[in-house]
Amino acid sequence: MSQTLSVHGMSCADCEATVTDALEGVDGVRDASADRESETATVEGDADTLDLIAAVEDAGYEADSA
């Protein structure tokens, strides 16, 4: 299953990497990617949306379900 989150506050490649790493640390995530230009992150797997949002927010960015 694929999920897309809106992520605000990413301004560089390091930001994308930080968000991706945070998402990949959530149980149930098989793959994750972040795109600062579209302000989104895409996650493959069966992780809970609220856990994904919490991981992004813990990394210092704003997130909500797209």
C-alpha positions as CSV (number, residue, x, y, z in Angstrom):
1,M,0.0,0.0,0.0
2,S,1.2,3.5,-0.9
3,Q,0.6,6.6,1.2
4,T,1.4,10.2,0.5
5,L,1.9,12.8,3.1
6,S,2.1,16.6,2.8
7,V,5.4,17.7,4.4
8,H,6.2,21.4,5.0
9,G,9.5,22.9,5.8
10,M,11.9,21.0,3.6
11,S,14.3,23.3,1.8
12,C,17.2,21.1,0.6
13,A,18.4,17.6,-0.2
14,D,19.5,17.1,3.4
15,C,15.9,17.9,4.5
16,E,14.6,15.3,2.1
17,A,17.1,12.8,3.5
18,T,16.1,13.6,7.1
19,V,12.4,13.0,6.3
20,T,13.1,9.8,4.4
21,D,15.2,8.4,7.2
22,A,12.6,9.3,9.7
23,L,9.9,7.6,7.7
24,E,12.0,4.5,7.1
25,G,12.4,4.1,10.8
26,V,8.6,3.5,11.3
27,D,7.5,-0.1,11.6
28,G,5.8,-1.3,8.5
29,V,7.6,1.0,6.0
30,R,9.2,-0.9,3.1
31,D,10.4,2.2,1.2
32,A,10.1,6.0,1.6
33,S,11.0,9.1,-0.4
34,A,10.6,12.8,0.1
35,D,10.3,15.6,-2.5
36,R,10.8,19.2,-1.3
37,E,9.5,20.7,-4.5
38,S,6.1,19.0,-4.3
39,E,6.2,19.2,-0.4
40,T,5.3,15.5,-0.3
41,A,6.6,12.2,1.0
42,T,5.6,8.8,-0.4
43,V,5.7,5.7,1.7
44,E,5.3,2.1,0.6
45,G,4.2,-0.4,3.3
46,D,1.5,-0.9,5.9
47,A,2.5,1.7,8.5
48,D,-0.1,3.7,10.4
49,T,-0.5,7.2,9.0
50,L,-0.4,8.7,12.5
51,D,2.9,7.0,13.2
52,L,4.3,8.4,9.9
53,I,3.1,11.9,10.7
54,A,4.6,11.7,14.2
55,A,8.0,10.5,12.8
56,V,8.1,13.5,10.4
57,E,7.1,15.9,13.1
58,D,9.7,14.4,15.5
59,A,12.3,15.1,12.7
60,G,11.3,18.8,12.8
61,Y,8.9,19.2,9.9
62,E,5.2,19.7,9.6
63,A,3.2,16.8,8.1
64,D,-0.4,15.8,7.5
65,S,-2.1,13.2,5.3
66,A,-2.4,14.4,1.7
